[in-house]
Amino acid sequence: MNPARVIAAACAALFCAFAQAPASAADSGTLERALDRAFERYADLEEGEVADYIPALAAADPDRFGLVAMTVDGDLIARGDTEVPFAIMSAAKPFTLALLMQQSGPDIVREKIGVEPTGMPFNSLIGIDRGQRHGLNPMVNAGAIVTVSLIDAATPEQRWSRILGFYQSLAGAGLDIMADVYASVGVSNFRNRAIVNLLENNGWLGADPVETLDVYNRQSCVAVTARQLATMGATLANAGVNPVTEKRVMDAANVDEVLAVMMLAGMYDESGTWAFAAGIPAKSGVGGGIVAIVPGRMAIVGFSPRLSATGNSVRAMRAITDIARDESLGLFQP
């Protein structure tokens, strides 16, 4: 049996087990102390560099750092720069996947995109060029672009409206595009243009390639704060119910598949390291955000623009790992 499928099945089973645990399983006092320790430990860390291949992101303040934990009860613990907007970038991918599954069910993901880890960089063309769909998954650019193209809509504007509206329901707040980042992405995304052309050449897209790429760029440039991203993550942790608005945003039955893909491929080429160290589903973006999900309990978000060589926020990655260890949040613990 394929090891990746075994891990995905294990993630789904663990989600069911954790979803039955009381939200109070992590005492709020100890969680706050763990978050404080992690924030203080990494606030002055200068390891990593801001993303420089997108000009607008290269101008980000490298010293920004925020940490947020939001429980499924809506309780919030926040430290640092948690109300500073940043571009969601690839941290948007699991939420668009969630919308696609809400519209069309999980089978479309297996049939049209794939869920296997690629073993290649997030912006690789190799998996597409060999003409086999299993080279994709919704957490790498090629699979995420296909995901956008499959969102049920009559026009590109309707597709974008549905994606943004879904994000806003998850965040419980109005969201908009960072115009400077959107403009910057539009003139610098040569590699994604190659990806979308290869996808079109192989017949894998569900919509016009130029229009699809533009909607994909828009979703990447949505401005969120760490608090808003934490609310989006906490909605997944709460089986699809926004803990702030108390409205159901997606069916509980679709959440475990989203979390399984996040665990397998959500942290670029450090996904295995992340699973080994933190043991919870997460997705990062080169805007500096990481959203991590503890099913049935909480979401933890870190924001800091200094990135590792693979594109993950160094401060956020280490801080969330420490919190997960301090609070024994890893899904794979006995």
FIGUTI-448788 format. One line per field, with one value per residue (C-alpha): residue in one letter; x, y, z. Coordinates in Angstrom, 2 decimals. Layout:
r: [A|...]
px: [X|...]
py: [Y|...]
pz: [Z|...]
END
This chain:
r: [M|N|P|A|R|V|I|A|A|A|C|A|A|L|F|C|A|F|A|Q|A|P|A|S|A|A|D|S|G|T|L|E|R|A|L|D|R|A|F|E|R|Y|A|D|L|E|E|G|E|V|A|D|Y|I|P|A|L|A|A|A|D|P|D|R|F|G|L|V|A|M|T|V|D|G|D|L|I|A|R|G|D|T|E|V|P|F|A|I|M|S|A|A|K|P|F|T|L|A|L|L|M|Q|Q|S|G|P|D|I|V|R|E|K|I|G|V|E|P|T|G|M|P|F|N|S|L|I|G|I|D|R|G|Q|R|H|G|L|N|P|M|V|N|A|G|A|I|V|T|V|S|L|I|D|A|A|T|P|E|Q|R|W|S|R|I|L|G|F|Y|Q|S|L|A|G|A|G|L|D|I|M|A|D|V|Y|A|S|V|G|V|S|N|F|R|N|R|A|I|V|N|L|L|E|N|N|G|W|L|G|A|D|P|V|E|T|L|D|V|Y|N|R|Q|S|C|V|A|V|T|A|R|Q|L|A|T|M|G|A|T|L|A|N|A|G|V|N|P|V|T|E|K|R|V|M|D|A|A|N|V|D|E|V|L|A|V|M|M|L|A|G|M|Y|D|E|S|G|T|W|A|F|A|A|G|I|P|A|K|S|G|V|G|G|G|I|V|A|I|V|P|G|R|M|A|I|V|G|F|S|P|R|L|S|A|T|G|N|S|V|R|A|M|R|A|I|T|D|I|A|R|D|E|S|L|G|L|F|Q|P]
px: [0.00|1.21|2.76|1.25|-2.23|-1.54|-0.54|-3.59|-5.87|-4.13|-4.61|-8.32|-8.67|-6.75|-9.01|-12.05|-10.41|-9.31|-12.66|-14.27|-11.88|-13.22|-12.09|-10.76|-8.24|-5.48|-5.85|-6.06|-3.56|-0.89|-1.56|-1.07|2.19|3.40|2.59|4.35|7.48|7.57|7.04|9.81|12.18|11.99|11.13|14.74|15.61|17.03|17.41|15.90|15.22|12.10|10.76|12.61|11.23|8.02|9.10|6.29|7.09|10.77|9.73|8.15|9.40|11.55|11.12|7.34|6.32|2.93|1.48|-2.20|-4.06|-7.83|-9.77|-12.92|-14.76|-13.58|-11.09|-8.16|-4.57|-2.50|1.02|2.95|1.99|-1.33|-3.30|-0.82|-2.20|-0.03|-0.57|-2.01|-0.17|-0.05|-1.78|-4.93|-4.63|-6.37|-9.31|-9.88|-9.60|-12.25|-14.55|-14.08|-14.92|-17.93|-19.19|-18.26|-17.23|-13.87|-13.94|-13.17|-9.89|-8.76|-9.90|-8.90|-5.98|-4.39|-3.34|0.08|3.16|5.14|8.65|9.41|9.45|6.08|6.60|7.99|7.05|8.42|5.32|3.17|5.52|5.71|2.00|0.84|-1.75|-0.33|2.43|-0.05|-1.69|-3.70|-0.88|1.62|1.13|0.12|-2.52|-3.73|-4.17|-6.23|-8.26|-9.10|-10.08|-12.56|-14.49|-18.04|-18.69|-19.96|-17.36|-13.95|-15.52|-18.08|-15.31|-13.33|-16.42|-17.17|-13.60|-13.38|-16.85|-15.85|-12.69|-14.73|-17.12|-14.15|-12.59|-15.86|-14.68|-14.45|-11.26|-9.71|-6.68|-3.34|-3.19|0.57|1.24|-1.29|0.37|3.80|2.78|1.28|4.62|6.86|5.04|6.78|7.04|3.34|2.61|4.66|2.78|-0.65|0.37|1.55|-1.65|-3.70|-1.54|-2.27|-6.00|-6.11|-7.75|-11.45|-11.39|-9.47|-5.76|-5.26|-8.43|-7.60|-4.13|-5.52|-8.00|-5.20|-3.08|-5.95|-6.49|-2.78|-2.87|-5.77|-4.78|-5.25|-4.08|-2.83|-6.09|-8.19|-6.11|-6.47|-10.26|-10.13|-8.02|-10.19|-13.19|-11.46|-10.52|-14.18|-15.41|-16.50|-18.26|-16.78|-16.16|-16.67|-19.82|-21.03|-22.12|-21.46|-19.19|-18.50|-19.62|-17.74|-17.38|-15.03|-12.66|-10.57|-9.50|-8.34|-6.32|-4.79|-3.45|-2.15|-0.24|1.25|2.25|1.40|4.91|6.64|9.79|9.83|6.52|8.19|10.33|7.23|5.22|8.18|8.61|5.15|2.79|-0.18|-1.61|-0.39|-0.04|2.49|2.74|5.66|3.89|5.17|2.08|1.62|-1.75|-1.68|-4.77|-5.32|-8.58|-11.34|-9.23|-7.70|-5.76|-2.33|-1.03|2.43|3.39|6.92|8.32|11.77|11.64|13.65|15.22|12.05|9.70|8.43|8.48|11.37|10.04|6.49|7.62|9.77|7.29|4.34|6.49|7.43|3.80|2.73|5.40|4.77|1.03|1.34|-0.80|0.78|-1.74|0.68|1.29|-0.10]
py: [0.00|3.51|5.04|8.44|6.92|5.20|8.53|10.27|7.60|7.92|11.70|11.26|8.76|11.00|13.90|11.87|10.99|14.54|16.00|14.03|15.51|18.43|21.88|22.44|19.61|22.23|24.39|28.05|29.06|26.63|27.46|31.16|30.47|28.26|30.97|33.59|31.44|30.81|34.48|35.62|32.88|33.81|37.52|38.50|35.62|37.02|33.78|33.68|36.19|37.89|36.64|38.57|37.03|39.05|42.71|43.82|41.04|41.98|45.27|43.53|44.50|41.49|42.25|41.76|38.84|37.77|34.66|33.81|30.84|30.61|27.77|26.19|28.12|31.39|32.19|34.21|34.55|37.01|38.39|40.79|41.98|40.17|42.99|43.79|42.77|40.52|38.62|35.17|33.67|29.85|29.70|30.26|26.87|24.67|27.06|27.03|23.25|23.31|25.37|22.98|20.02|21.85|22.39|19.09|16.58|14.82|12.61|15.54|16.08|12.49|12.36|15.80|16.92|14.24|14.13|12.52|14.47|15.42|15.19|18.33|22.08|23.85|25.59|22.59|21.97|18.43|16.68|18.32|17.84|14.08|14.05|12.12|13.70|12.08|14.70|17.24|17.95|20.98|22.36|22.90|25.59|23.31|21.49|24.73|26.34|23.33|23.66|27.27|26.29|23.69|26.05|26.02|29.40|30.80|33.59|34.46|37.25|34.86|32.36|35.04|36.29|32.80|32.24|35.60|35.18|31.78|33.22|35.99|33.45|31.55|34.73|36.23|39.53|41.48|40.80|42.43|42.20|43.85|45.88|46.39|42.66|41.76|44.15|42.81|39.19|39.99|41.17|38.59|35.24|33.83|30.36|30.15|31.24|28.27|26.00|27.12|26.71|23.15|22.38|23.68|21.72|18.51|19.24|19.40|22.81|23.38|26.97|29.35|29.36|33.15|33.76|30.93|32.27|35.74|34.37|32.29|35.45|37.29|34.60|34.65|38.41|38.52|40.58|38.88|39.54|36.75|37.00|36.62|33.69|32.08|32.38|30.72|27.92|27.58|27.05|23.96|22.90|23.31|20.89|23.67|26.00|29.49|29.81|33.59|33.90|30.40|29.85|26.62|27.42|23.90|20.36|18.52|15.53|17.51|18.78|15.67|15.38|19.01|18.43|15.23|17.05|19.87|17.37|15.64|18.66|21.92|23.03|22.82|20.67|20.79|18.95|15.80|17.75|19.57|16.35|14.86|17.87|19.43|16.67|18.88|19.87|23.27|25.48|28.20|31.09|33.20|36.26|35.02|33.32|29.76|28.40|25.16|23.16|21.04|19.23|19.72|22.16|25.21|26.90|28.45|31.10|32.58|35.54|36.70|37.54|35.97|32.70|29.50|28.39|26.43|29.36|28.82|31.54|30.61|32.30|31.04|27.48|27.24|29.00|26.81|23.68|24.68|25.35|22.00|20.21|22.12|21.42|17.86|18.80|16.49|14.16|11.24|11.19|8.18]
pz: [0.00|-0.83|2.33|1.58|1.53|4.85|6.38|4.92|6.38|9.74|9.67|8.99|11.84|14.20|13.27|14.30|17.62|18.37|17.31|20.13|22.72|24.78|23.70|27.21|26.81|26.62|29.73|28.73|31.41|30.28|26.63|27.33|29.13|26.28|23.77|25.89|26.15|22.40|21.59|23.91|22.74|19.05|19.03|18.35|16.01|12.77|10.84|7.35|4.60|3.28|-0.08|-2.75|-5.94|-5.52|-5.30|-2.97|-0.49|-0.56|1.07|4.10|7.57|8.60|12.30|12.39|14.58|15.86|17.49|17.93|19.33|18.91|20.49|19.13|21.86|20.29|23.06|21.73|22.93|20.90|21.18|18.99|15.51|15.23|13.62|10.84|7.39|5.24|2.00|2.68|-0.34|-0.23|3.15|1.07|-0.63|1.96|2.12|-1.65|-1.48|1.25|-1.00|-3.92|-1.70|-0.29|-3.84|-5.44|-2.76|-2.19|-5.29|-7.58|-5.70|-6.20|-9.83|-11.12|-8.93|-6.74|-3.09|-3.11|-1.95|-5.03|-3.60|-5.60|-4.88|-4.62|-7.99|-9.89|-13.51|-13.61|-12.28|-14.93|-17.84|-17.39|-18.15|-15.09|-12.83|-9.70|-9.77|-8.36|-5.02|-3.87|-1.70|-4.55|-7.18|-10.04|-8.00|-6.41|-9.84|-10.97|-7.76|-8.62|-12.16|-10.83|-8.56|-9.90|-11.51|-14.81|-15.08|-13.61|-11.56|-10.12|-9.34|-7.53|-5.70|-4.42|-3.24|-1.47|0.03|1.40|2.94|4.54|6.05|7.47|8.87|10.07|8.59|5.37|3.41|0.37|-1.92|-1.18|-4.39|-4.37|-3.94|-6.64|-9.09|-8.15|-8.60|-11.98|-13.38|-11.71|-11.87|-14.93|-13.44|-12.66|-16.23|-17.40|-14.98|-16.16|-19.82|-19.17|-17.28|-20.23|-22.67|-20.73|-20.54|-16.74|-16.25|-15.73|-16.99|-19.26|-18.27|-18.28|-16.29|-13.89|-13.18|-12.49|-9.94|-8.39|-8.11|-6.47|-3.84|-3.02|-2.45|0.00|3.04|6.40|9.92|12.15|14.11|10.97|9.74|13.17|12.91|9.49|10.92|14.03|11.75|10.39|13.92|14.90|12.22|9.87|12.32|12.74|16.51|16.42|14.28|15.26|11.66|9.80|6.87|5.57|6.23|8.96|6.63|4.36|7.03|7.62|3.96|3.97|7.14|5.75|2.69|4.88|7.00|3.97|1.92|3.68|4.61|1.24|1.32|5.13|5.49|6.76|9.21|10.39|10.89|12.77|15.06|15.50|14.39|13.45|10.04|8.85|5.80|5.22|2.80|1.66|3.03|6.39|7.79|9.04|10.13|12.15|13.11|16.22|15.37|17.90|19.93|18.26|15.50|16.06|13.69|13.48|11.33|10.53|7.07|7.55|5.59|5.49|2.21|1.40|2.06|5.61|8.28|10.56|13.70|13.17|12.44|15.54|17.82|16.80|17.13|20.68|21.60|20.16|22.15|25.39|25.20|23.81|20.81|18.23|16.60|16.63|20.37|22.26]
END
